């Protein structure tokens, strides 16, 4: 009996909504745009958060990054008297700094010195530019690299400076598209290196490359640090050639500005290492550890600040906090639009009660209860809000897709965001439909039948 009355009231509410399609649609617009805005904003926020998490994985967790500053000139101009003042001497960033940091700074889990050289790879007459990176085995652990084939560097490789390498997936696909690369040799620069491992593919977006200053890891060739220092380049060594070139420059036989920009930058680069990544055990120790490292380097470099210290994770987390605040504001605006939509439903339902006083009086006079009238108007409000919520969900998903496709902002649509927005829309219809429904149920049947 109760279910029949509910179905009868629902059927009456459906007829009332269908009979006023345009008004019902206009009433639902606030709900539609509110739900769409909530889903789109949450998708953009989730996309930004996912992008930051991916970037943290790329730069590693709890890392301190030290980069050398390459001087552009060997002399600086004293502004007071116009005389040229020789810059201070510094040995640059070297392996000795690594050993000092390891022995002094507590709470370090891994430390990875790097040397990066622009070079080329040759095999079977095919040549392509590439990056040769001299590393320690800890490099792969810090950056969460996985070796898909072969193995990493052994202790024997590291001690002897063996001519071995691990290649990225991009190098493998270009030089060994259909054959196993393990055990094969490729010419990297002026030396032949034997491949002992192939890294798994690492997807890096263009946004991450530009924001984080990282390169495409898939086109890198990795060799032991000692191999690069012995067989390729060690800027910490004073060679006969470097003394000869310095003497020729001092006598004016070679112009300081001669040659390409890359060659000029390389000549100014006196640092043995191109990058030093230090992993700290706990996040809270990142800042104190970086301060200790800064004092160590300042002392060893004779008070010459020719390096910069960065903490990528803290920078990314600060960016994440900024994004979160922005997303909270947008989410609040979207909820306000839902609230406005609910007020619109209440206004229209109140107007509907005034228009249908005779209908209400007729139903009450032939035996309908006040609960039946309440149910009828609540069903009407719920139908408007639920249908608006469904349309809003479709519109919000479409907006998130369009933003990702045409604007390039990453979006992640989750079931939770859809459930929250749709649940809020349905709740608003129920809450803001109560007042009009109660007003309709309290009408006097006799006065309602006389109403003009």
Secondary structure, 3 states (H helix, E strand, C coil): CHHHHHHHHHHHHHHHHHHCHHHHHHHHHHHHHHHHHHHHHHHHHHHHHHHHHHHHHHHCCCEEEEEECCCCCCEEECCCCCCEEECCCCCCCCHHHHHHHHHHCCCEEEEEEEEEEEEEEEECCEEEEEEEEEECCHHHHHCCCCEEEECCCCHHHHHHCCCEEEECHHHHHHHCCCCCCCCCEEEECCEEEEEEEEECCCCCCHHHHHHHCCCCHHHEEEEEHHHHHHHCCCCCCCCHHHHHHHHHHHCCCCCCCCCCHHHHHHHHCCCCCCEEEEEECCHHHHHHHHHHHHHHHHHHCCCCCCEEEECHHHHHHHHHHHHHHHHHHHHHHHHHHHHHHHHHHHHHHHHHHHHCHHHHHHHHHCCCCHHHHHHHHHHHHHHHHHHHHHHHHHHHHHHHHHHHHHHCCCCCCCHHHHHHHHHHHHHHHHHHHHHHHHHHHCCCHHHHHHCC
